Amino acid sequence: MSFKTTDLCDACEGAQVCELPFLGFGRRRAFAGDIRTARYTDGIGALRVMVNQAGNGQVLVIDAADLEWRALFGDVMAGLVARNGWAGVIVNGQIRDRIEIDKMDIGVKALGTIPRRADIGGRGEMDIPVHFGGVTFTPGARLVADEDGVVVLPQGLTESNIAVADAIAATAQYAAGSNTMVPIRR
């Protein structure tokens, strides 16, 4: 991936930055794609449906905020995500099977790990806007993730149509000692 979240934030005033301390898992430490969402409410049914679908380079954003100290995502689901062509997964919660996931060609961002799994039972919800970390993750919006964080771009924008070169030049000029910042086009 050739775009950095830091450069995108500098170049795009409307970029939303998720304010959670995500950890990275899997061999892909950077990924981008259009958002699909799942919310854990009383079981993993919706999530099971989604990981078994073709990902087509999309990013699966999972809101597990209602799940206390249980893992919603593990090596079996990560294997399905990798096999079905998802670009990556963002989990607002805990995962498990870290060692196995770290060996897979997948990118996962989560808040941590815990060995106890979530209740399998109920359905949950999918393809609805979810909100956490100060960001609303809307299905179809563009998400970019790397080691510095998770960014959601303004509706209709992708990382390839944001001019980051001016922002990079302005930062370099400022760091070199110039007291003025070059204006950035938005």
RANOR-V196865 format. One record per backbone hydrogen bond with DSSP energy under -1.0 kcal/mol. CO is the residue of the C=O (numbers start at 0). NH is the residue of the N-H. If there is no record, write none. Layout:
CO:NH / CO:NH
This chain:
3:7 / 4:8 / 5:9 / 6:10 / 7:11 / 11:14 / 15:151 / 19:21 / 22:109 / 24:107 / 30:144 / 32:142 / 33:58 / 34:139 / 35:60 / 36:126 / 37:62 / 38:124 / 41:121 / 43:47 / 44:48 / 45:49 / 46:50 / 49:52 / 54:57 / 57:86 / 57:87 / 58:35 / 59:89 / 60:37 / 61:91 / 62:39 / 63:66 / 70:117 / 72:95 / 73:77 / 74:78 / 75:79 / 76:80 / 77:81 / 78:82 / 79:83 / 80:85 / 81:84 / 83:54 / 84:56 / 87:59 / 88:108 / 89:61 / 90:92 / 91:63 / 92:110 / 93:71 / 94:113 / 96:100 / 97:101 / 100:103 / 103:26 / 103:105 / 105:27 / 106:88 / 107:24 / 108:90 / 109:22 / 111:94 / 115:70 / 119:43 / 121:44 / 122:45 / 124:38 / 129:136 / 131:134 / 132:18 / 134:131 / 136:129 / 137:140 / 140:34 / 141:152 / 142:32 / 143:150 / 144:30 / 145:148 / 148:145 / 149:17 / 150:143 / 151:15 / 153:156 / 157:160 / 158:161 / 161:163 / 163:167 / 164:168 / 165:169 / 166:170 / 167:171 / 168:172 / 169:173 / 170:174 / 171:175 / 172:177 / 173:176
